[in-house]
Amino acid sequence: MDTRSIDLHTHTTESDGSFTPEALILEAKRIGLSAIAITDHDTIAGIPKAIPVAVQNQIELIPGIEFSTDYYGKEVHVVGLYIDITNKTLLKKIKEFKECRDHRNDLIIENLQKEGFSITMEELRSENPDCVITRANIARFLYEHGMIPSIQTAFDKYIGDHCKCFVNRFKITPMEAVKLIKEAGGTSILAHPLLYHMSDTTLQKLIDEMKEAGLDGIEAIYCTYTPSEEKSMKMLAERNDLLISGGSDFHGSTKPKLSLGTGYGKLHVPYSVLNAIKAAR
């Protein structure tokens, strides 16, 4: 087994991470990763920026994305690996997502202003140039400008799901995300399935429906899993004839105790996982 360390689930400043794509590659080099996938939310904008730095530092970069989808009212994330970042269908859908997200952000800002917060969309964009603005950016803005005691406070009291300033946004289904990833030549992965707190029956139903659409694998190695949970997810993948993937879900200071490559300290995704994905492709 090839035990070199990799990380197939990371985020940059192009979505809700705090590391630029270039800085993320340099961090991967510093800690000794052999390969890394950038999987920003609903955008591939960080990939072109990271490519030359990855080449210069001999880090294998896998172009990726993470879609937020809706499954009967529950948010489910789908990761795409090895996507073609020039695919016209993918780029068109990303543009639609951005437009919907921008409208949602405007409404969230309006709600925060009604609560007495001094925040405008113009200020937010000026501090996050060329980025996909997410709730994490809004939370960081409020914290860095001294309006709340912590980033988590923003989610707990104001912009978290069902909080007073929260606004729903348009989402595709997990099956639609899988088809979009396949259209762009990618490998589709059901991200961190245990985080959805589904019953075994419901999770299996989701997997069955996603497999019909072309699902390739599940994230069986993840930063929050216990050894028994990781074993369970690997068995689930095997029963469903699916690949396994794994990653830290690194966000930088947005999740300050979570490290690239090692998660909360015990994560290890071996290169053999990537070898299996490559072989399947």
C-alpha positions as CSV (number, residue, x, y, z in Angstrom):
1,M,0.0,0.0,0.0
2,D,1.2,3.5,-0.9
3,T,1.0,5.3,2.4
4,R,2.1,8.8,1.3
5,S,-0.3,11.4,2.7
6,I,-2.9,13.2,0.5
7,D,-5.9,15.4,1.1
8,L,-8.9,15.3,-1.3
9,H,-11.2,17.8,0.4
10,T,-10.0,21.3,1.0
11,H,-11.2,24.9,0.7
12,T,-9.6,28.3,-0.2
13,T,-10.4,31.9,-0.1
14,E,-12.3,31.3,-3.4
15,S,-15.1,30.0,-1.3
16,D,-15.1,29.9,2.5
17,G,-11.5,29.1,3.4
18,S,-8.9,31.5,4.7
19,F,-5.9,30.3,2.6
20,T,-5.4,31.5,-0.9
21,P,-5.1,28.7,-3.5
22,E,-1.4,29.5,-3.8
23,A,-0.9,29.5,0.0
24,L,-2.8,26.2,0.3
25,I,-0.3,24.5,-2.1
26,L,2.6,25.9,-0.1
27,E,1.1,24.6,3.1
28,A,0.6,21.2,1.5
29,K,4.3,21.3,0.5
30,R,5.3,22.3,4.0
31,I,3.6,19.5,5.8
32,G,4.7,16.9,3.2
33,L,1.5,16.1,1.3
34,S,2.0,14.3,-2.0
35,A,-1.3,15.3,-3.6
36,I,-4.2,17.7,-2.8
37,A,-7.6,18.4,-4.3
38,I,-9.0,21.9,-4.1
39,T,-12.8,21.5,-3.7
40,D,-14.2,24.9,-3.1
41,H,-18.0,25.4,-2.8
42,D,-19.7,25.8,-6.2
43,T,-16.6,27.3,-7.9
44,I,-13.4,26.2,-9.7
45,A,-11.9,29.7,-9.6
46,G,-9.0,28.7,-7.4
47,I,-7.7,25.9,-9.6
48,P,-5.9,28.1,-12.3
49,K,-4.3,30.1,-9.5
50,A,-3.0,27.0,-7.8
51,I,-1.7,25.1,-10.9
52,P,1.6,27.0,-11.4
53,V,2.5,26.9,-7.7
54,A,1.7,23.1,-7.6
55,V,3.9,22.5,-10.6
56,Q,6.8,24.6,-9.1
57,N,6.6,22.7,-5.8
58,Q,6.0,19.2,-7.3
59,I,2.6,18.8,-5.6
60,E,0.0,16.8,-7.4
61,L,-3.1,19.0,-7.8
62,I,-6.5,17.4,-8.4
63,P,-9.0,19.9,-9.8
64,G,-12.2,19.6,-7.8
65,I,-15.4,21.2,-6.6
66,E,-18.0,20.7,-3.8
67,F,-21.6,21.2,-4.6
68,S,-24.2,21.9,-1.9
69,T,-27.4,20.0,-2.7
70,D,-30.8,19.4,-1.3
71,Y,-32.2,16.0,-0.5
72,Y,-35.7,16.3,0.9
73,G,-34.9,19.3,2.9
74,K,-31.5,18.1,4.1
75,E,-28.3,19.7,2.8
76,V,-26.0,17.0,1.2
77,H,-22.6,17.8,-0.2
78,V,-21.1,16.2,-3.3
79,V,-17.4,16.4,-4.2
80,G,-16.2,16.3,-7.8
81,L,-12.6,15.2,-8.5
82,Y,-10.7,15.5,-11.7
83,I,-13.2,17.8,-13.2
84,D,-12.6,19.6,-16.5
85,I,-12.5,23.3,-15.4
86,T,-13.2,24.4,-19.0
87,N,-16.4,22.4,-19.4
88,K,-19.1,24.8,-20.7
89,T,-22.0,23.0,-18.9
90,L,-20.2,23.2,-15.6
91,L,-19.2,26.8,-16.1
92,K,-22.8,27.8,-17.0
93,K,-24.1,26.1,-13.9
94,I,-21.5,27.7,-11.7
95,K,-22.5,31.1,-13.0
96,E,-26.1,30.4,-12.1
97,F,-25.1,29.4,-8.6
98,K,-23.1,32.6,-8.2
99,E,-26.0,34.7,-9.3
100,C,-28.4,32.9,-6.8
101,R,-25.8,33.2,-4.0
102,D,-25.3,36.9,-4.7
103,H,-29.0,37.5,-4.3
104,R,-29.1,35.5,-1.1
105,N,-26.2,37.4,0.3
106,D,-27.9,40.7,-0.4
107,L,-30.9,39.5,1.6
108,I,-28.8,38.3,4.5
109,I,-27.0,41.6,4.6
110,E,-30.3,43.4,4.7
111,N,-31.4,41.2,7.6
112,L,-28.2,41.9,9.5
113,Q,-28.6,45.6,9.0
114,K,-32.1,45.4,10.5
115,E,-30.4,43.8,13.5
116,G,-28.1,46.8,13.9
117,F,-25.0,45.5,12.2
118,S,-22.8,47.9,10.2
119,I,-22.2,45.9,7.1
120,T,-22.6,46.5,3.4
121,M,-22.2,44.3,0.4
122,E,-19.7,46.8,-1.0
123,E,-17.5,46.5,2.1
124,L,-17.7,42.7,2.1
125,R,-16.7,42.5,-1.6
126,S,-13.8,44.9,-1.1
127,E,-12.4,42.7,1.6
128,N,-13.0,39.5,-0.4
129,P,-12.1,40.4,-4.0
130,D,-12.8,37.9,-6.7
131,C,-14.1,35.4,-4.2
132,V,-17.4,33.5,-3.9
133,I,-19.0,35.2,-0.9
134,T,-20.4,32.7,1.6
135,R,-21.9,32.9,5.1
136,A,-18.3,32.2,6.3
137,N,-17.1,35.4,4.7
138,I,-20.0,37.3,6.4
139,A,-19.2,35.8,9.7
140,R,-15.5,36.6,9.5
141,F,-16.3,40.2,8.5
142,L,-18.5,40.7,11.6
143,Y,-15.9,39.1,13.8
144,E,-12.9,41.0,12.4
145,H,-14.8,44.3,12.7
146,G,-15.5,43.6,16.4
147,M,-19.3,43.2,16.1
148,I,-19.4,39.7,17.5
149,P,-17.1,37.8,20.0
150,S,-16.4,34.9,17.7
151,I,-17.1,33.6,14.1
152,Q,-19.2,30.8,15.6
153,T,-21.5,33.4,17.2
154,A,-22.6,34.5,13.8
155,F,-23.8,31.0,12.9
156,D,-25.3,30.3,16.4
157,K,-27.3,33.5,16.7
158,Y,-27.7,35.2,13.3
159,I,-26.9,33.5,10.0
160,G,-26.9,29.8,10.8
161,D,-29.7,27.6,9.5
162,H,-33.1,28.8,10.7
163,C,-31.6,31.8,12.6
164,K,-33.2,35.2,12.4
165,C,-31.0,36.5,9.5
166,F,-30.8,33.2,7.6
167,V,-32.0,33.0,4.0
168,N,-32.5,29.8,2.0
169,R,-30.8,29.5,-1.3
170,F,-31.3,27.6,-4.5
171,K,-29.8,24.1,-4.5
172,I,-29.8,21.2,-7.0
173,T,-30.3,17.6,-6.0
174,P,-27.4,15.2,-5.2
175,M,-28.3,13.3,-8.4
176,E,-28.1,16.5,-10.5
177,A,-24.7,17.3,-8.9
178,V,-23.4,13.8,-9.8
179,K,-24.6,14.2,-13.4
180,L,-23.0,17.6,-13.6
181,I,-19.7,16.2,-12.3
182,K,-19.8,13.3,-14.8
183,E,-20.6,15.8,-17.6
184,A,-17.4,17.6,-16.7
185,G,-15.4,14.3,-16.8
186,G,-15.1,14.1,-13.1
187,T,-15.3,11.4,-10.3
188,S,-18.3,12.0,-8.0
189,I,-18.0,11.5,-4.3
190,L,-20.7,11.6,-1.6
191,A,-19.0,13.8,1.0
192,H,-18.9,13.0,4.7
193,P,-22.2,10.9,4.8
194,L,-22.2,10.5,8.6
195,L,-22.6,14.2,9.0
196,Y,-26.2,14.1,7.7
197,H,-27.3,11.9,10.6
198,M,-29.5,9.8,8.4
199,S,-30.9,6.4,9.3
200,D,-29.1,3.5,7.6
201,T,-32.2,3.0,5.4
202,T,-32.3,6.7,4.3
203,L,-28.6,6.8,3.6
204,Q,-28.8,3.6,1.5
205,K,-31.8,5.1,-0.4
206,L,-29.7,8.2,-1.1
207,I,-26.7,6.1,-2.3
208,D,-29.0,4.0,-4.5
209,E,-30.5,7.1,-6.2
210,M,-27.0,8.7,-6.6
211,K,-25.6,5.5,-8.0
212,E,-28.3,5.5,-10.7
213,A,-27.0,9.0,-11.6
214,G,-23.4,7.7,-11.8
215,L,-22.0,8.1,-8.2
216,D,-18.4,6.8,-8.0
217,G,-17.6,6.8,-4.4
218,I,-18.1,8.0,-0.8
219,E,-15.9,9.9,1.6
220,A,-15.0,7.1,3.9
221,I,-12.0,8.8,5.5
222,Y,-12.9,12.1,7.2
223,C,-11.6,14.4,9.9
224,T,-14.4,13.8,12.4
225,Y,-14.8,10.0,12.0
226,T,-13.8,7.6,14.8
227,P,-11.9,4.5,13.8
228,S,-15.1,2.5,14.0
229,E,-17.0,5.0,11.9
230,E,-14.3,5.0,9.2
231,K,-14.4,1.2,9.2
232,S,-18.2,1.3,8.8
233,M,-18.0,3.8,5.9
234,K,-15.4,1.6,4.1
235,M,-17.7,-1.4,4.5
236,L,-20.6,0.7,3.2
237,A,-18.5,1.6,0.1
238,E,-17.5,-2.0,-0.4
239,R,-21.1,-3.2,-0.2
240,N,-22.2,-0.7,-2.8
241,D,-19.2,-1.3,-5.1
242,L,-18.0,2.3,-4.6
243,L,-14.6,3.9,-4.4
244,I,-13.5,5.5,-1.2
245,S,-12.2,9.1,-0.9
246,G,-11.0,11.1,2.1
247,G,-10.0,14.5,3.3
248,S,-9.7,17.0,6.1
249,D,-12.3,19.5,4.8
250,F,-9.7,22.1,5.6
251,H,-10.9,25.7,5.8
252,G,-8.0,27.5,7.6
253,S,-9.0,29.9,10.3
254,T,-12.7,29.3,9.6
255,K,-12.2,26.0,11.4
256,P,-9.1,26.9,13.5
257,K,-8.5,23.5,15.2
258,L,-8.6,21.6,11.9
259,S,-5.3,21.1,10.1
260,L,-4.6,20.3,6.5
261,G,-3.8,16.7,5.9
262,T,-4.3,15.5,9.5
263,G,-7.7,17.0,10.4
264,Y,-8.0,17.0,14.2
265,G,-4.7,15.2,14.5
266,K,-5.4,11.6,13.6
267,L,-6.5,11.8,9.9
268,H,-4.4,10.0,7.3
269,V,-5.5,9.5,3.7
270,P,-3.0,7.3,2.0
271,Y,-2.0,7.8,-1.6
272,S,-3.4,4.3,-2.3
273,V,-6.9,5.9,-2.2
274,L,-5.9,8.1,-5.1
275,N,-4.4,5.2,-7.0
276,A,-7.7,3.4,-6.8
277,I,-9.6,6.4,-8.0
278,K,-7.1,6.8,-10.9
279,A,-7.4,3.1,-11.8
280,A,-11.2,3.4,-11.9
281,R,-11.0,6.4,-14.3
